[in-house]
Amino acid sequence: MAIQYGITGDTAKGIAASIEQGVVEGALPPGTVLPPVRRLAERLGVSPGTVATTYKELRRRGIVVTQGRGGTVVAEVPAVASRRPPPVPEGLRDLAGGHPDPAFLPTLPAPVRLSPGARSHRSRPRLAALEELTRAWYERDGVPSGQVTFAHGALDCVARLLSVELRPGDAVAMEDPGYHHLLDLVPALGLRSVPVAVDDEGMRPEALRAALRAGVRAVVCSPRSQNPYAGCFSAERRDALLEVLGAASEVLVVENDHASEVAGAPLHTLTSGGLARWAQVRTVSKHLGTDLRWAALACDRTTLARHDGRMLLTSGWVSHVLQETVARLMTDPATEDLVVEARSAYARRRAALVAELSGRAIAVHGASGLNVWVPVRDEAAVVNGLRTRGWWVAAGARFRQASGAGVRITTAGLEAAEAARVAADFAAVLGESQPTYGG
C-alpha cells in the first residue's frame, strides 16, 4: 500500500510521533509501506541515522515491522490500535463472539460492605477466604497450589508475567492459530511471536521444539478449550511436551486455562511435571460472568515474586469487593448446579455441530471449549456466504500467524436443531464458492 500521509518532524522522537499519529487516525492503515530510510531523511532534511532510530523505536513498540526487501510497514495490529472484531450486522445470529450463553451465568449477588475505615490493601491484597478457595480449585485438578495470587483477568495476568520476565525483542512461543488478543498483546509489549502449530491435542511437540531452538524465552499455551482450534492436551501429549521442555529450564511456561469449569475436557497440565518456571492462569468469566474481571494465578516462587512485585507498583491489588463477589459465587450451591448444567450443555452443543459438519464431509475441530474451528480455503467467501443465510461467524485471519485459513464458530448458545441448519448452510456455501473461489 503506497503512503499518502505526510510524515513530519526533525528529530527521531518527532518523526515517530508523526507516524504514530497517522496510525492512530487511520491515515497509515496496517500494511502501509513507509518510505525507505534515506528517502525519508532527504525529504525531512535529517540524517539517515535519525530516521533509522525512528524506525527502530517504532519496531520495538510494535507499531511497524520490517519485511526484508518489503521494507518497513505498519504492523497488521499496531500496538496503538486494537484488533476488535467487526460489529455483528443487524438481524444476524451471532456465532462469532466466543461468549458463554447468558442463560448459564448466575445472578450476581449485591455488593457487600467490607470493613469500614482506612486499611492497607497493599499489605493484605488477597482475601483469605478466596485464597483458600483458589488453592482448593487448583488442587482438585492436580495443579501445585503452594503459591497463588490474583489478577484483573487472564490478559492482564499474562501481560504482567511477560513484561517482568522478558525484554523488548525477546521471543514468545504462541499457539497458531491462537487467541487473537494474546497474539496482539505480544507485539504490543515489544516482543516477538514465534508461531507453534496446534492440533486437536494442543501444541505439537515438534513445532514447540523448533520454537525453543529459535530462542524463545516464554511459552504461552492452552491445556484445554484452546481458542480457536478447540484442542486439549491428552496425557500423552502433555508428556511429550514436558519431554521437549525438559531441556529448557529457564523458559517460562504459561498455561491459560481460561474456561476451566466449562471446557468439557479433563485437565492434563504441564504444571505438575517438574518445570522450573511455570504459571497457570484461570478466570471465571466463562462460567460466573464475563464482567467479573478476576483471574487466579498459580506459579513457582520466582514468578510469584515478580508478578506481585509489579502489581504492587501499579494497581496494587484486585478490588476486595470483586474478590468477595467471586468467593460468594464459588461457594453458592445454586451457582455450582448452574455451572454443572452449563458444562453439559456446552459439550452437547459443540458435539452436535461437529457431528453435523462431519456428516457432510466437512473437516472440523472441536475437542473442547465453546467454539469449533473449520478449515476453509477462502475465509471471506464462507463468512459472506453464511452472512447471506443469517449466520455471523468469525473469519480466522485474526487468529492466525502461519497456519491455514479457517473460520471459528461459537457453539455455546447453539441448540441442536440450529446446528443442523448451520451445517447445511455451510455445505451449501462451500458448494457455491468452489467455482468462484476454488472451494
Secondary structure, 3 states (H helix, E strand, C coil): CCCCCCCCCCCHHHHHHHHHHHHHHCCCCCCCECCCHHHHHHHHCCCHHHHHHHHHHHHHCCCEEECHHHCEEECCCCCCCCCCCCCCCCCCEECCCCCCCHHHCCCCCCCCCCCCCCCCCCCCCCCHHHHHHHHHHHHHCCCCCCCEEEECCHHHHHHHHHHHHCCCCCEEEEEECCCHHHHHHHHHCCCEEEEEEEECCEECHHHHHHHHHCCCCEEEECCCCCCCCCCCCCHHHHHHHHHHHCCCCCCEEEEEECCHHHCCCCCCCHHHCCCCCEEEEEECCCCCCCCCCCEEEEECHHHHHHHHHHHHHCCCCCCHHHHHHHHHHHCCHHHHHHHHHHHHHHHHHHHHHHHHHHCCCCCCECCCCCEEEEECCCHHHHHHHHHHCCEECEEHHHHCCCCCCEEEEECCCCCHHHHHHHHHHHHHHHHHHHHHHCC
